[in-house]
Amino acid sequence: MILKRISKIINDNQIIPHTQFRFQNKHSTIYQIHHLTDSIAYSLENKSYCSAILLDFAQEFDRVWHPGLLHKLKKILPPSYYLFFKSYLEDRFFATKVGSEISNLAPILAGVPQGAISSPILFNIYTANQPTTSHTSVADFADDKVIFTSGKNPHLAKQHLQNHLNLLTDWYSKWKIKINNEKSSRVTFTLKQSTVPLVYLNNKVIPSSSNVKYLGMTLDKRLTWATHIKQKQRILNARRRAVFPLIGKQSKINLNTKLLLYKTLLKPIWLYGIQLWGSAKKSNIYKIQTFQSTSLRMITCAPPYVSNHTLHSDLKILTVKEEAKNSYKLFRARLANHSNPLILALNSKSIPGNPPRRIYVQNAHNVQYDSVDMLNIQSVKAARDHPTLTTDDPEGSCGLIEGTGKRPIEESLWISSYNKNSHKS
């Protein structure tokens, strides 16, 4: 009840900046990544530099300084709510127990209780007034902070970033927030060979990288999504090996259950963020499509003469490209009339700012207009590399409905044909 009341006060007074997407209603990681990648794509189309710094907060919830938080709450909340949170945060103590020994009580002067329903909004209030500049942009998701700037001149871009970092250094020192320099990173998104000069935080160089991981997605310097897809491919292959006893030919599990295992244990790994990486070029999309096709062959024990198109059609499984289109359409449908102008700007058929299409960088706005069907490229290799049905399986046990001896997709001609031949043998 208290949280609902103060949320209305905070929203009406716009205390939380639009750049903060964490712990906000109708905001998600995909919205924030989309906002960032649109800015990157805009710079690439203009053949500019987009230099970004990813800052890592150290123990973010544990570093919320109580006197500082109460100072900010007193400015924005009515006295009754302020006194409520004052009593909630003050006069808290902790002790450490080792074996049978217990230390003396010590006061808790920082941190919001982990797991408490009010902790996220208190953290957002505490970090809401971080300094910004007119030459840089910010993307916040709780403690994951990105500062980025674009420009033709790499030295000017470096100066803009350094000025912003200097302001943040003073602010973090004042409000007792610690940044992990070692875990922070810098990346320059560009098609050019040169990069933006080094930048410093607390007199230490922020390490640079050719790709960075942000909110579960890997962004490479040219925004091709190739690195992200390779990493997902490795994770998928390892997970499939782990569940092979359940979905392989020797498994006694029925076909519907095998498909359910695929949809719950394997598919979500590559489905995350498909609204964005679904715009990657054919060769990269093909890697995930090959994984899905071989997985379906493994599940159904399909003979090599059965095409991937037939497999997907009979099992009612969408291709990777179809999933990308559908996901982006649903994603875009939720953008209209959004309260956050940064999210509302994503609802366009082209990159916000409408840059001249010089190099035609693939981006999320292209997904639903791309007519490529990856199943037009037959996955012959998938049929060779994985077990298929043979007449040595007279009962046709692979993928049968448990206890019936029948398959749930009997309308499939290849399955019906196989059943006849296997029983004859």
Secondary structure, 3 states (H helix, E strand, C coil): CHHHHHHHHHHHCCCCCCCECCCCCCCCHHHHHHHHHHHHHHHHHCCCEEEEEEEEECCCHHHCEHHHHHHHHHHHCCHHHHHHHHHHHCCCEECCEECCEECCCEECCECCCCCCCCHHHHHHHHCCCCCCCCCCEEEEECCEEEEEEEECCHHHHHHHHHHHHHHHHHHHHHCCCCECCCCCEEEEECCCCCCCCCCEECCEECCECCEEEECCEEEECCCCCHHHHHHHHHHHHHHHHHHHHHHCCCCCCEHHHHHHHHHHHHHHHHHCCHHHHCCCCHHHHHHHHHHHHHHHHHHHCCCCCCCHHHHHHHHCCCCHHHHHHHHHHHHHHCCCCCCCHHHHCCCCCCCCCCCCCCCCCCCHHHHHHCCCCHHHCCCHHHHHHCCCCCCCCCCCCCECCCCCCCCCCCCCHHHHHHHHHHHHC
